[in-house]
């Protein structure tokens, strides 16, 4: 993805906020079958690692992955007047405003019962808190 330096987000608190606000990641990897994408809820642990739970059927042999999180987005028409071509051709060109994180890394699968239960409990607690706070 093309990303100008002035749009890069490096603030850990803002990155954590985006992941917390939009936890359903699209995890992409290259496998023997080609590119594979799975949608998996992920969260950051205290050490800054992503935690999630893959069903056995979704496990990907590749360890190198990209996790993509998309937060809110909007389309702005009023900013199109700033495009030089607007005055010449009088066409509206929408501007997309959005927040997206692409986190590159290596996945580590943990198959022991304790790790699986811990991940599932953390994810469940976080999502239940989120649902309950939305109801309030």
C-alpha positions as CSV (number, residue, x, y, z in Angstrom):
1,X,0.0,0.0,0.0
2,X,1.3,3.4,-0.9
3,X,1.6,5.4,2.3
4,X,3.1,8.9,2.3
5,X,5.3,9.6,5.4
6,X,2.9,12.3,6.7
7,X,0.1,9.8,6.9
8,X,1.9,7.1,8.8
9,X,0.6,6.5,12.3
10,X,3.4,5.7,14.8
11,X,1.6,6.6,18.1
12,X,1.1,3.3,20.0
13,X,-1.9,4.7,21.8
14,X,-3.6,5.6,18.5
15,X,-2.8,2.2,17.0
16,X,-4.2,0.5,20.0
17,X,-7.3,2.6,19.8
18,X,-7.9,1.7,16.1
19,X,-7.5,-2.0,16.8
20,X,-9.7,-1.8,19.9
21,X,-12.4,0.1,17.9
22,X,-12.3,-2.2,14.9
23,X,-11.0,-5.5,16.1
24,X,-12.1,-7.6,13.1
25,X,-8.8,-8.0,11.1
26,X,-8.4,-9.3,7.6
27,X,-5.3,-11.6,8.0
28,X,-3.6,-12.2,4.7
29,X,-0.8,-14.6,3.9
30,X,0.7,-16.4,1.0
31,X,0.2,-20.1,1.1
32,X,0.8,-23.1,-1.2
33,X,-2.7,-22.4,-2.6
34,X,-1.9,-18.7,-3.2
35,X,-3.1,-15.7,-1.3
36,X,-5.3,-16.6,1.7
37,X,-7.4,-14.1,3.7
38,X,-9.2,-14.8,6.9
39,X,-11.3,-12.4,9.0
40,X,-10.4,-12.9,12.6
41,X,-11.0,-10.7,15.7
42,X,-7.6,-9.7,17.1
43,X,-6.6,-7.6,20.1
44,X,-3.3,-6.3,21.5
45,X,-1.9,-7.8,24.7
46,X,0.0,-5.9,27.2
47,X,3.3,-6.6,25.4
48,X,2.0,-5.2,22.1
49,X,1.5,-8.6,20.4
50,X,-1.8,-9.4,18.6
51,X,-3.8,-12.2,20.1
52,X,-6.5,-14.1,18.3
53,X,-8.0,-17.5,17.7
54,X,-8.0,-19.3,14.4
55,X,-10.2,-22.3,13.9
56,X,-8.1,-25.3,12.8
57,X,-9.7,-25.1,9.4
58,X,-8.3,-21.5,9.0
59,X,-4.7,-22.3,10.0
60,X,-2.3,-21.1,7.3
61,X,1.0,-22.8,6.9
62,X,2.7,-19.5,6.1
63,X,4.0,-17.7,9.1
64,X,4.5,-14.3,7.5
65,X,1.2,-12.3,7.5
66,X,-0.3,-8.9,7.2
67,X,-3.2,-8.1,9.5
68,X,-5.4,-5.3,8.2
69,X,-7.7,-3.2,10.5
70,X,-10.1,-0.7,9.0
71,X,-11.7,2.0,11.2
72,X,-14.2,4.5,10.1
73,X,-14.3,6.1,6.7
74,X,-16.1,8.9,4.9
75,X,-16.2,10.4,1.4
76,X,-15.8,14.1,1.1
77,X,-17.1,15.9,-2.0
78,X,-16.5,19.5,-0.8
79,X,-12.7,19.1,-0.9
80,X,-12.8,18.3,-4.6
81,X,-12.8,22.0,-5.5
82,X,-9.1,22.0,-4.6
83,X,-8.2,19.7,-7.5
84,X,-6.7,21.7,-10.4
85,X,-8.7,19.5,-12.9
86,X,-12.0,20.5,-11.2
87,X,-11.9,24.0,-12.7
88,X,-11.0,22.7,-16.1
89,X,-13.4,19.7,-16.4
90,X,-16.0,20.6,-13.7
91,X,-16.2,17.0,-12.4
92,X,-16.5,16.0,-8.8
93,X,-13.7,13.7,-7.6
94,X,-14.5,12.3,-4.2
95,X,-11.9,12.2,-1.5
96,X,-11.8,9.2,0.7
97,X,-10.9,9.8,4.3
98,X,-10.2,6.7,6.3
99,X,-8.0,5.0,8.9
100,X,-6.4,1.7,8.1
101,X,-3.6,-0.3,9.8
102,X,-1.5,-2.8,8.1
103,X,0.5,-4.7,10.6
104,X,3.2,-7.0,9.2
105,X,4.5,-9.9,11.3
106,X,5.1,-13.5,12.0
107,X,2.3,-15.6,13.5
108,X,2.9,-18.1,16.3
109,X,0.3,-20.8,16.8
110,X,-0.2,-22.1,20.3
111,X,-2.0,-25.4,20.4
112,X,-1.9,-26.1,24.2
113,X,-5.3,-25.9,25.9
114,X,-4.2,-23.2,28.4
115,X,-3.2,-20.8,25.6
116,X,-6.3,-21.4,23.6
117,X,-8.6,-20.9,26.6
118,X,-6.7,-17.7,27.6
119,X,-7.1,-16.2,24.1
120,X,-10.7,-17.1,23.8
121,X,-11.5,-15.7,27.3
122,X,-9.7,-12.5,26.6
123,X,-11.5,-12.0,23.2
124,X,-14.9,-12.9,24.7
125,X,-14.5,-10.6,27.7
126,X,-13.4,-7.7,25.5
127,X,-16.3,-8.2,23.0
128,X,-18.9,-8.7,25.7
129,X,-17.7,-5.4,27.3
130,X,-18.0,-3.7,24.0
131,X,-21.5,-5.0,23.4
132,X,-22.7,-4.1,26.9
133,X,-21.3,-0.6,26.6
134,X,-23.1,-0.1,23.3
135,X,-26.4,-1.0,25.0
136,X,-25.9,1.5,27.8
